[in-house]
Amino acid sequence: MAKVKRKKKMEPINWHKEAKLIPGYLILILWVIFTVVLLGWVIGASFSTTKEIYQGNALKFLSGFHFENYVKAWSGGNVSTFFLNSLEYSLISCVLLLLICAPAAYVLSRFTFLGNKIIQTSFVSSMGVPVIMIVLPLFSLISALGVLNNIFANKVLLIFLYVGINIPYTTIFLLTFFANISRTYEEAAAIDGCPPMKTFWKIMFPMAQSGLVTVTIFNFINIWNEYFLSLIFANSDKLKPVAVGLYGMINSMKYTGDWAGMFAAVVIVFLPTFILYIFLSEKIIGGVTGGIKG
């Protein structure tokens, strides 16, 4: 027998309720317009010249599009070094955070053992500790070890700091996703003789994909834009990420005055996070608004 599809009746619009949301819509629209105009001006200025920027003709392109600003910023302004450093720090840190926090979140959410609640509470409490409170003791300890002048050791140190600071947030974020997955999957795997560790990596880890992608994007953006730790521990141009590098470039503008190249550098630095949001926006929204329910 053919199944008859029932058409869902459209619910009438509650105009009184919608009217209450108008102020929020207006604020959101104004914010979007402001952001688009600001980004548009920065991108336009990056294709212009410093002279046209000072004259207020950055978006008129009277002398054409100057793609050489990007070439000059990438090769001559150390942007390539800062960009690759940040990419290295962010990618390695995000991979380590997943390898450490995903199993920890799974165990905390699925198994009952002595100290479980204490560990979870400790993670939540540590998220409220300002970074500035631990920087001075860390700097004293690392100075005593004598590794501040070693480039490789400094890179490992920065990655270690990024991972350590983001472990509590990442673990608590993923804990909710694993808690919402039905236990029937584990029971079925146990019946088939699959050990717990293999069950996690083969079944549970892929099922928490939306949460893993979301938290990885947030961690990537946080590490990419991190400034305070990098300012203290990255004491060489070969170590500086984009945040510290751009700050130094802005200060140098007082002497060079190459604002067109500066805006080109800003666009280059902004591109990775922008691309992440464009292509993974649905994953981010899905990961924030809800976990996985079995």
Wavefront OBJ file of the C-alpha trace (Angstrom):
o trace
v 0.000 0.000 0.000
v 1.212 3.385 -0.905
v 1.882 5.636 2.007
v 0.099 8.926 1.920
v 2.292 11.788 3.013
v 0.512 14.205 5.243
v 1.240 17.821 4.613
v 2.206 19.712 7.669
v 0.014 22.690 8.329
v 1.906 25.946 8.591
v 1.508 27.529 11.988
v 0.160 31.088 11.957
v 2.741 33.799 12.571
v 2.557 35.306 16.024
v 3.045 38.959 15.104
v 2.972 40.090 18.730
v 5.887 37.773 19.547
v 7.791 38.766 16.399
v 7.346 42.466 17.219
v 9.169 41.959 20.517
v 12.172 40.602 18.608
v 12.481 43.652 16.318
v 15.007 45.520 18.567
v 17.223 42.431 18.610
v 16.971 42.066 14.835
v 17.883 45.735 14.361
v 20.959 45.437 16.595
v 22.036 42.280 14.757
v 21.536 43.910 11.330
v 23.510 47.014 12.380
v 26.332 44.835 13.713
v 26.475 42.810 10.492
v 26.527 45.993 8.384
v 29.280 47.488 10.552
v 31.376 44.301 10.312
v 30.928 43.948 6.541
v 31.775 47.612 5.914
v 34.848 47.437 8.170
v 36.175 44.243 6.581
v 35.382 45.560 3.118
v 37.360 48.729 3.785
v 40.363 46.776 5.114
v 40.350 44.449 2.090
v 39.978 47.428 -0.270
v 42.826 49.269 1.449
v 45.055 46.216 1.067
v 44.775 46.586 -2.742
v 45.329 50.336 -2.646
v 48.361 52.529 -1.939
v 49.374 54.369 1.205
v 48.897 57.702 -0.593
v 45.330 56.815 -1.612
v 44.554 55.665 1.936
v 45.664 59.025 3.353
v 43.634 60.856 0.704
v 40.495 58.864 1.555
v 40.431 57.126 -1.846
v 41.220 53.616 -0.618
v 38.114 52.109 -2.229
v 38.241 54.067 -5.474
v 41.294 52.214 -6.855
v 42.383 55.213 -8.936
v 45.730 53.585 -9.702
v 44.370 50.035 -10.065
v 44.699 46.985 -7.873
v 48.075 46.615 -6.169
v 48.575 42.880 -5.656
v 52.217 43.565 -4.938
v 51.159 44.646 -1.430
v 50.536 41.001 -0.585
v 53.818 39.857 -2.105
v 55.688 42.529 -0.195
v 53.906 41.766 3.082
v 54.459 38.017 2.749
v 58.117 38.107 1.819
v 59.424 41.407 3.149
v 57.419 41.888 6.326
v 58.143 38.533 8.006
v 54.441 37.718 7.663
v 55.318 34.341 6.149
v 57.346 33.459 9.263
v 54.633 34.626 11.655
v 51.947 32.855 9.617
v 53.786 29.523 9.486
v 54.651 29.735 13.199
v 51.007 30.266 14.144
v 49.922 27.494 11.794
v 52.432 25.133 13.367
v 51.440 26.046 16.934
v 47.708 25.824 16.202
v 47.682 22.557 14.253
v 49.992 20.628 16.574
v 48.224 21.935 19.682
v 44.761 21.075 18.324
v 45.815 17.516 17.446
v 47.370 17.000 20.898
v 44.288 18.430 22.604
v 42.045 15.944 20.783
v 44.319 13.002 21.601
v 44.442 13.982 25.288
v 40.987 15.421 25.986
v 38.724 13.128 23.947
v 39.667 9.940 25.881
v 39.592 11.875 29.167
v 36.125 13.289 28.442
v 34.864 9.846 27.405
v 36.088 8.184 30.596
v 34.713 10.969 32.817
v 31.309 10.847 31.114
v 30.843 7.068 30.846
v 32.512 5.521 33.883
v 31.809 5.984 37.579
v 34.890 5.848 39.788
v 36.291 7.450 42.906
v 37.343 11.035 42.203
v 35.327 11.472 38.991
v 33.343 14.458 40.258
v 36.448 15.962 41.860
v 38.314 15.828 38.534
v 35.393 17.422 36.681
v 35.104 20.160 39.314
v 38.848 20.773 39.121
v 38.647 21.230 35.348
v 35.771 23.700 35.682
v 37.556 25.605 38.460
v 40.814 25.826 36.528
v 38.972 27.503 33.620
v 38.428 30.501 35.904
v 42.128 30.998 36.693
v 43.549 34.002 34.763
v 46.611 33.215 32.660
v 48.464 36.186 34.153
v 48.500 34.418 37.547
v 50.585 31.519 36.246
v 52.851 33.366 33.820
v 55.374 34.729 36.338
v 55.967 31.376 38.104
v 56.237 29.684 34.705
v 58.712 32.255 33.443
v 60.860 31.887 36.576
v 60.851 28.104 36.238
v 61.690 28.143 32.537
v 64.427 30.752 33.013
v 66.001 28.492 35.630
v 65.965 25.615 33.130
v 67.855 27.770 30.608
v 65.771 26.966 27.534
v 64.662 30.486 26.579
v 67.486 30.911 24.059
v 66.827 27.621 22.270
v 64.413 28.027 19.324
v 63.296 24.386 19.213
v 62.828 24.227 22.995
v 60.838 27.480 22.892
v 58.510 26.108 20.209
v 57.913 22.946 22.215
v 57.359 25.101 25.310
v 54.750 27.293 23.600
v 52.870 24.271 22.267
v 52.997 22.696 25.731
v 51.567 25.888 27.264
v 48.800 26.172 24.656
v 47.811 22.548 25.215
v 47.922 22.797 29.002
v 45.829 25.959 29.166
v 43.139 24.615 26.818
v 42.822 21.105 28.304
v 40.145 22.019 30.910
v 37.883 23.811 28.412
v 38.263 21.124 25.736
v 37.593 18.264 28.171
v 34.464 19.857 29.646
v 33.170 20.737 26.173
v 33.565 17.165 24.884
v 32.239 15.603 28.074
v 28.689 16.674 27.184
v 28.866 15.111 23.726
v 30.023 11.736 24.960
v 27.431 11.784 27.762
v 24.635 12.213 25.182
v 25.623 9.208 23.055
v 23.468 6.151 23.715
v 25.128 3.341 25.671
v 23.594 0.739 23.360
v 26.515 1.187 20.959
v 28.994 0.186 23.667
v 26.814 -2.733 24.756
v 26.618 -4.008 21.178
v 30.384 -3.662 20.777
v 30.980 -5.509 24.070
v 28.742 -8.362 22.918
v 30.857 -8.638 19.758
v 33.989 -8.849 21.900
v 35.323 -5.358 21.167
v 37.538 -4.066 24.026
v 36.707 -0.637 25.592
v 39.653 1.211 24.036
v 38.858 -0.066 20.545
v 35.181 0.768 21.116
v 36.138 4.343 21.869
v 38.364 4.908 18.824
v 36.270 2.919 16.326
v 32.734 3.837 17.437
v 32.443 6.607 20.023
v 35.136 8.928 18.696
v 33.597 9.185 15.168
v 30.101 9.624 16.625
v 31.210 12.748 18.498
v 32.439 14.312 15.254
v 30.370 17.501 15.522
v 31.705 18.210 18.999
v 35.279 17.369 18.009
v 35.154 19.671 14.971
v 33.562 22.504 16.939
v 35.999 22.434 19.835
v 38.936 22.098 17.419
v 37.825 25.217 15.548
v 37.492 27.168 18.804
v 40.908 25.971 19.989
v 42.470 26.810 16.617
v 41.092 30.352 16.721
v 42.096 30.867 20.373
v 45.660 29.679 19.760
v 45.915 31.545 16.439
v 44.937 34.834 18.132
v 46.808 34.219 21.399
v 48.992 37.183 22.371
v 49.990 37.296 26.033
v 51.970 34.043 26.331
v 53.588 34.575 22.943
v 54.697 38.069 23.903
v 56.556 36.699 26.933
v 57.966 33.390 25.701
v 58.461 34.051 21.957
v 61.455 36.362 22.216
v 62.634 35.962 18.610
v 61.187 36.778 15.180
v 61.682 33.102 14.307
v 59.255 32.164 17.099
v 56.646 34.928 17.022
v 53.086 34.050 15.937
v 50.837 36.401 13.984
v 49.395 38.307 16.957
v 52.770 39.412 18.308
v 54.237 39.821 14.826
v 51.434 42.126 13.665
v 51.770 44.230 16.798
v 55.443 44.748 15.989
v 54.564 45.612 12.394
v 52.041 48.212 13.549
v 54.708 49.841 15.706
v 57.104 49.865 12.764
v 54.516 51.773 10.703
v 55.555 54.881 12.635
v 58.821 54.787 10.697
v 58.024 53.043 7.395
v 54.487 54.324 6.779
v 53.560 51.389 4.527
v 49.915 51.152 5.535
v 48.837 49.389 2.347
v 51.280 46.575 3.103
v 50.049 46.537 6.688
v 46.442 45.994 5.618
v 47.583 43.256 3.233
v 49.287 41.525 6.166
v 46.104 41.824 8.226
v 44.081 40.156 5.462
v 46.630 37.320 5.163
v 46.472 36.699 8.911
v 42.675 36.891 8.935
v 42.160 34.396 6.096
v 42.554 31.056 7.998
v 39.895 31.824 10.613
v 37.612 33.330 7.962
v 37.885 30.211 5.790
v 37.145 28.011 8.813
v 33.957 29.914 9.540
v 32.829 29.910 5.909
v 33.229 26.177 5.292
v 32.500 24.842 8.779
v 29.825 27.255 10.033
v 27.163 24.528 10.096
v 29.432 22.286 12.163
v 30.083 25.130 14.603
v 26.373 25.955 15.014
v 25.448 22.282 15.335
v 28.179 21.688 17.892
v 27.228 24.693 20.037
v 23.444 24.249 19.978
v 23.400 20.589 20.887
v 25.269 17.362 21.311
v 24.482 13.903 19.992
v 21.438 12.115 21.278
v 21.108 8.399 20.802
l 1 2 3 4 5 6 7 8 9 10 11 12 13 14 15 16 17 18 19 20 21 22 23 24 25 26 27 28 29 30 31 32 33 34 35 36 37 38 39 40 41 42 43 44 45 46 47 48 49 50 51 52 53 54 55 56 57 58 59 60 61 62 63 64 65 66 67 68 69 70 71 72 73 74 75 76 77 78 79 80 81 82 83 84 85 86 87 88 89 90 91 92 93 94 95 96 97 98 99 100 101 102 103 104 105 106 107 108 109 110 111 112 113 114 115 116 117 118 119 120 121 122 123 124 125 126 127 128 129 130 131 132 133 134 135 136 137 138 139 140 141 142 143 144 145 146 147 148 149 150 151 152 153 154 155 156 157 158 159 160 161 162 163 164 165 166 167 168 169 170 171 172 173 174 175 176 177 178 179 180 181 182 183 184 185 186 187 188 189 190 191 192 193 194 195 196 197 198 199 200 201 202 203 204 205 206 207 208 209 210 211 212 213 214 215 216 217 218 219 220 221 222 223 224 225 226 227 228 229 230 231 232 233 234 235 236 237 238 239 240 241 242 243 244 245 246 247 248 249 250 251 252 253 254 255 256 257 258 259 260 261 262 263 264 265 266 267 268 269 270 271 272 273 274 275 276 277 278 279 280 281 282 283 284 285 286 287 288 289 290 291 292 293 294
